[in-house]
Amino acid sequence: MKEHTAYIPKSGITSLLKRLGLVFLFGILVIISLMIGVDKSVNPDNLLNLDPAAWQIFWVSRFPRTIAIVLTASGLSVSGLIMQSLSSNKFMSPSTSGTTDAAMLGVLLSFLLLGDQPRLIQMLFAFVFALSSTMLFMAILGRIPLREAVYVPLVGLMYGGIIKALANALAYQTNALQTLSKIGLGTFNRFTSFAMLYLVLIPLALAVLYAARFSIAGMGEDFSKSLGLHYKRTVFLGLCVIAVISAATFVTVGPISFVGLIIPNMVTAFYGDDVKKTIFDVMLLGSIFVLLC
């Protein structure tokens, strides 16, 4: 009897090799990130020799910073992927639709109304403003007669510019320009504790679970309903995922621009527009991109 071996298409082997290469590069960059810092005592020799001071710096600073980079990059990349899928536009992302600017306005208002509050309160303000702003922007898009690809990001940039101008005017009137410039600075060295970013794991898990539904919703309301999908509920869930990720990352590390725009386009150019198929590659490539930067 002849034995039959499974046939693996050449394209499938190529895709697998690409993914393995990305995983290997990701692992190398994570190790490099863990070793880079001001204090040179954190090095492989001291860690292997169980140096207490080196391990303390490792757990207090290096490890949380690296996790923050991975979570921020993964979250923003997935946010861009979902937003592009729901709007059927490759130029959409939190940074080109006013979502990030609305989160900044929410954080500014939390400072003005409540003073220096815990970051959870700031995140709640940022979430409410980011979600409201994104829903308003999607409603505006639905009323634009010509929804050509080039017009949508232009409208988004103008919309974000209006929100940013409002934040600047409010900060100027309340002598809070220094506060606004502080919260508008993106950096991974602002805090040594990134516990707030672990909230990103929840929307990321929801994004993975509902990835197929987001792809279907991107095909339009009528098509989604014909397949038995609750279109408005799915879109609202997607916007909540985007808002939570945008709020958590902004409050913790500040604005990280264009990750949600560039990474999804790079991945979908190779693997297509299926969110379920590309979501892990988007998270992986986003993490690699920010780790390199």
C-alpha positions as CSV (number, residue, x, y, z in Angstrom):
1,M,0.0,0.0,0.0
2,K,1.2,3.4,-0.9
3,E,1.5,5.9,1.9
4,H,0.0,9.3,1.2
5,T,1.8,12.3,2.6
6,A,0.1,15.6,3.2
7,Y,0.7,18.2,0.6
8,I,1.6,21.7,1.8
9,P,1.4,24.5,-0.8
10,K,4.5,26.4,-1.5
11,S,2.7,29.7,-0.5
12,G,1.8,28.1,2.9
13,I,5.4,27.1,3.5
14,T,6.6,30.6,2.7
15,S,4.0,32.2,5.0
16,L,5.1,29.8,7.8
17,L,8.7,30.7,7.3
18,K,7.9,34.4,7.4
19,R,6.0,34.0,10.7
20,L,8.8,32.0,12.2
21,G,11.3,34.6,11.2
22,L,9.1,37.3,12.8
23,V,8.8,35.3,16.0
24,F,12.6,34.8,16.1
25,L,13.2,38.6,15.5
26,F,10.7,39.4,18.1
27,G,12.5,37.2,20.7
28,I,15.8,38.8,19.9
29,L,14.4,42.3,20.2
30,V,12.8,41.5,23.5
31,I,16.1,40.3,24.9
32,I,17.9,43.4,23.7
33,S,15.2,45.6,25.2
34,L,15.6,43.9,28.6
35,M,19.3,44.5,28.5
36,I,19.2,48.2,27.4
37,G,19.1,50.9,30.0
38,V,21.0,53.5,32.0
39,D,22.2,51.1,34.7
40,K,24.8,48.8,33.1
41,S,24.6,46.3,36.0
42,V,21.7,44.6,34.3
43,N,23.6,42.2,32.0
44,P,23.6,38.5,31.3
45,D,26.6,37.8,33.7
46,N,25.1,39.5,36.7
47,L,21.6,38.0,36.0
48,L,23.1,34.5,35.7
49,N,25.1,35.1,38.9
50,L,21.8,36.0,40.7
51,D,23.0,39.5,41.5
52,P,20.2,41.0,43.8
53,A,20.7,44.6,42.6
54,A,20.6,43.6,38.9
55,W,17.5,41.4,39.4
56,Q,15.7,44.2,41.3
57,I,16.3,46.7,38.4
58,F,15.3,44.0,36.0
59,W,11.9,43.3,37.6
60,V,11.2,46.9,38.6
61,S,12.2,48.7,35.4
62,R,13.3,46.6,32.4
63,F,10.6,43.9,32.4
64,P,7.6,46.3,32.9
65,R,9.0,48.6,30.2
66,T,9.3,45.8,27.7
67,I,5.9,44.4,28.5
68,A,4.5,48.0,28.1
69,I,6.1,48.3,24.7
70,V,4.6,45.0,23.5
71,L,1.1,45.7,24.9
72,T,1.1,49.2,23.5
73,A,2.3,48.2,20.1
74,S,0.0,45.2,19.9
75,G,-3.0,47.2,21.1
76,L,-2.6,50.1,18.8
77,S,-1.9,47.9,15.8
78,V,-5.1,45.8,16.5
79,S,-7.1,49.1,17.0
80,G,-6.0,50.2,13.6
81,L,-6.8,46.8,12.0
82,I,-10.3,46.8,13.5
83,M,-11.0,50.5,12.6
84,Q,-9.8,49.8,9.0
85,S,-12.0,46.7,8.8
86,L,-15.2,48.4,10.2
87,S,-14.8,51.5,8.0
88,S,-13.5,49.6,4.9
89,N,-10.7,52.2,4.6
90,K,-7.0,51.5,4.8
91,F,-6.2,55.0,5.9
92,M,-8.1,54.8,9.2
93,S,-6.4,54.5,12.6
94,P,-6.9,56.0,16.1
95,S,-4.3,58.8,15.2
96,T,-6.1,59.8,11.9
97,S,-9.7,59.7,13.2
98,G,-9.5,62.0,16.2
99,T,-9.6,59.1,18.8
100,T,-6.2,59.9,20.2
101,D,-6.9,63.6,20.3
102,A,-10.2,63.0,22.1
103,A,-8.4,60.8,24.7
104,M,-6.0,63.7,25.3
105,L,-8.9,66.1,25.8
106,G,-10.5,63.7,28.3
107,V,-7.2,63.4,30.3
108,L,-6.9,67.2,30.3
109,L,-10.4,67.7,31.6
110,S,-9.8,65.1,34.3
111,F,-6.8,67.3,35.5
112,L,-8.9,70.5,35.3
113,L,-11.9,69.1,37.1
114,L,-10.5,66.7,39.6
115,G,-6.8,67.7,39.9
116,D,-4.0,65.1,40.0
117,Q,-6.1,61.9,40.3
118,P,-5.1,58.2,40.0
119,R,-4.6,57.1,36.4
120,L,-7.7,54.9,36.5
121,I,-9.8,58.1,36.8
122,Q,-7.8,59.6,33.9
123,M,-8.4,56.5,31.9
124,L,-12.2,56.6,32.5
125,F,-12.3,60.2,31.2
126,A,-10.1,59.3,28.2
127,F,-12.3,56.2,27.4
128,V,-15.5,58.2,27.5
129,F,-14.2,60.9,25.2
130,A,-12.4,58.5,22.9
131,L,-15.5,56.3,22.5
132,S,-17.9,59.3,22.0
133,S,-15.5,60.9,19.5
134,T,-15.1,57.7,17.5
135,M,-18.8,57.1,17.4
136,L,-19.4,60.7,16.3
137,F,-16.7,60.3,13.6
138,M,-18.2,57.1,12.3
139,A,-21.6,58.8,12.1
140,I,-20.1,61.7,10.2
141,L,-18.5,59.2,7.7
142,G,-22.0,57.6,7.2
143,R,-23.3,61.0,6.0
144,I,-20.4,61.8,3.6
145,P,-21.7,61.4,0.0
146,L,-18.4,60.6,-1.5
147,R,-16.6,58.0,0.7
148,E,-13.6,57.7,-1.5
149,A,-10.5,56.4,0.3
150,V,-8.6,59.6,0.2
151,Y,-11.4,61.8,1.6
152,V,-11.9,59.7,4.8
153,P,-8.5,60.4,6.4
154,L,-8.6,64.0,5.4
155,V,-11.9,64.4,7.2
156,G,-10.4,62.5,10.1
157,L,-7.4,64.7,10.3
158,M,-9.6,67.8,10.2
159,Y,-11.8,66.3,12.9
160,G,-8.8,65.5,15.1
161,G,-7.4,69.0,14.5
162,I,-10.6,70.6,15.8
163,I,-10.5,68.5,18.9
164,K,-6.8,69.3,19.4
165,A,-7.5,73.0,18.9
166,L,-10.3,72.8,21.5
167,A,-7.9,71.2,24.0
168,N,-5.3,73.9,23.3
169,A,-7.8,76.7,23.8
170,L,-9.1,75.1,27.0
171,A,-5.5,74.7,28.3
172,Y,-4.7,78.3,27.4
173,Q,-7.8,79.7,29.2
174,T,-7.0,77.7,32.3
175,N,-3.2,78.2,32.3
176,A,-2.7,74.5,31.8
177,L,-0.5,74.5,28.6
178,Q,2.3,72.9,30.5
179,T,0.0,70.1,31.7
180,L,-1.2,69.6,28.1
181,S,2.3,69.4,26.7
182,K,3.2,66.9,29.4
183,I,0.3,64.5,28.7
184,G,0.8,64.9,25.0
185,L,4.3,63.5,25.1
186,G,4.7,59.9,24.2
187,T,7.4,58.0,26.1
188,F,8.1,54.6,27.7
189,N,10.2,56.2,30.4
190,R,7.5,58.3,32.1
191,F,6.6,55.6,34.7
192,T,8.2,52.6,36.2
193,S,4.7,51.0,36.7
194,F,2.7,50.0,33.7
195,A,-0.1,48.1,35.6
196,M,-2.8,50.2,33.7
197,L,-1.7,48.7,30.4
198,Y,-2.7,45.2,31.5
199,L,-6.3,46.3,30.9
200,V,-5.3,46.2,27.2
201,L,-5.3,42.4,27.5
202,I,-9.2,42.3,27.9
203,P,-10.0,44.2,24.6
204,L,-7.2,42.3,22.8
205,A,-8.9,39.0,23.9
206,L,-12.2,40.3,22.6
207,A,-10.6,41.4,19.4
208,V,-9.3,37.8,18.8
209,L,-12.7,36.3,19.7
210,Y,-14.7,38.6,17.5
211,A,-12.2,38.9,14.7
212,A,-14.3,37.0,12.1
213,R,-17.4,39.2,13.0
214,F,-15.4,42.4,12.5
215,S,-14.4,41.2,9.0
216,I,-18.1,40.5,8.2
217,A,-19.2,43.8,9.6
218,G,-16.7,45.5,7.3
219,M,-18.6,44.2,4.3
220,G,-21.6,46.4,5.1
221,E,-24.8,46.3,7.2
222,D,-27.0,44.5,4.7
223,F,-24.5,41.8,4.0
224,S,-23.9,41.3,7.8
225,K,-27.6,41.0,8.5
226,S,-28.0,38.5,5.7
227,L,-25.5,36.3,7.5
228,G,-27.3,36.7,10.9
229,L,-24.8,39.1,12.4
230,H,-26.0,41.9,14.7
231,Y,-24.3,44.7,12.8
232,K,-24.7,47.6,15.2
233,R,-23.8,45.6,18.2
234,T,-20.6,44.3,16.5
235,V,-19.6,47.8,15.4
236,F,-20.2,49.2,18.9
237,L,-18.1,46.4,20.4
238,G,-15.3,47.2,18.0
239,L,-15.4,50.9,18.9
240,C,-15.3,50.0,22.6
241,V,-12.2,47.9,22.0
242,I,-10.6,50.8,20.1
243,A,-11.5,53.3,22.8
244,V,-10.3,51.1,25.8
245,I,-6.9,50.5,24.1
246,S,-6.5,54.1,23.0
247,A,-7.4,55.4,26.5
248,A,-5.1,52.9,28.4
249,T,-2.1,53.4,26.2
250,F,-2.5,57.2,26.1
251,V,-2.8,57.5,29.9
252,T,0.2,55.3,30.5
253,V,2.7,56.1,27.7
254,G,1.1,59.0,25.8
255,P,0.4,59.2,22.1
256,I,2.3,56.8,19.8
257,S,1.4,57.9,16.4
258,F,0.8,56.0,13.2
259,V,1.5,52.5,14.5
260,G,-2.2,51.7,14.1
261,L,-2.0,53.0,10.5
262,I,1.2,51.5,9.2
263,I,1.3,48.0,10.7
264,P,-2.2,46.8,9.6
265,N,-1.5,47.9,6.0
266,M,1.9,46.1,5.9
267,V,0.3,42.9,7.2
268,T,-2.8,42.9,5.0
269,A,-0.7,43.6,1.9
270,F,0.8,40.1,2.4
271,Y,-2.0,38.1,4.1
272,G,-5.3,39.8,2.9
273,D,-8.1,41.5,4.8
274,D,-9.3,38.7,7.0
275,V,-9.0,40.0,10.5
276,K,-9.0,36.5,12.1
277,K,-6.2,35.4,9.8
278,T,-4.0,38.5,10.3
279,I,-4.6,39.7,13.9
280,F,-1.7,37.8,15.4
281,D,0.7,38.9,12.7
282,V,-0.4,42.5,13.2
283,M,0.3,42.2,17.0
284,L,3.7,40.6,16.3
285,L,4.8,43.0,13.6
286,G,3.6,46.0,15.7
287,S,5.7,44.9,18.6
288,I,8.7,44.4,16.4
289,F,8.3,47.8,14.9
290,V,8.1,49.7,18.3
291,L,10.8,47.6,19.8
292,L,13.1,48.6,16.9
293,C,12.2,52.2,17.3
